[in-house]
């Protein structure tokens, strides 16, 4: 009599794997509503950019976030996903930003302009910290503003937060100030450049050296013309490249301060010292190195650029959700004064450098 061969029984899944799978599924379910909202707003911001190319998707997203926060009561179910977008997604976007930088393009600016970029970042941070201390602003808040205004806006604010573990209100305040003052620079830079007789290329160099966000620089360069846009973006990306060494310096100083203060200070991080350089900044540097080797196909670079914009737009919306108008009454006028002074210092150093080198 024919007897079928018995089908081998599948070994039962280990209980540890089943528990991990359930936890992962629960985590995804918790994050999904908020992430879906952030993704929808990022898509809307990109659509607006297609219709109005001079309008930044990042700016659109953060403005939508601010408006939503101050006009609509959001359900609590959205909060975990929004918080996830404000940090991990923002950091992933910064990593992908590295694929937009080619070290050779920056070196092609010439040694004079490279020195100017270093002077902008170092001078801007130093002056902002000194002015902030004179105004009586807390050390963390003035450091967030200094790096955000001197390097690369919200990305730099996020990088500093990864080292010093700032309060949420301080981070949101710094990002909001970057948006406000950087947006004011969009019409002002071309206007002032025309008044003082800068050529379009000189105006582009100045925009790249003085404006806070990459998207804001692109908006200005677009109004000045193709040649100005090219140099503006390269100079701005040179400032972005300063993110890694500045974070290394801040991380080293922070570790020394905590070590000197003793175990009580280190205990605020569960006994751990802060990272010398946040992992996502290391990822950013790795992406810069890979792109500079010339091994990344143009299609991959273009796709990464779109992904980076989507991630950063979602993160900007999430950060905008944290901006309450009542917060500005609470923090007072001092951060606005510091932001204005920092903008003037950075723009002044950049203009002086462009006029000397040019």
Secondary structure, DSSP 8 states (H G I E B T S, - for coil): --------------HHHHHHHHHHHHHHHHHHHHHHHHHHHHHHHHHHHHHSTTS-HHHHHHHHHHHHHHH----GGGHHHHHHIIIIIHHHHHHHHGGG--HHHHHTT-HHHHHHHHHHHHHHHHHHHHHHHHHT--HHHHHHHHHIIIIITHHHHHHHHHHH---HHHHHHHHHHHHHHHHHHHHHHHHHHHHTT--HHHHHHHHHHH-SSHHHHHHHHHHH-HHHHHHHHHHHHHHHHHHHHHHHHHHHHHHHHHHHH-HHHHGGGTT----SS-HHHHHHHHHHHHHHTT-S-HHHHHHHHHHHHHHHHHHHHHHHHT--HHHHHHH-SHHHHHHHHHHHHHHHHHHHHHHHH-
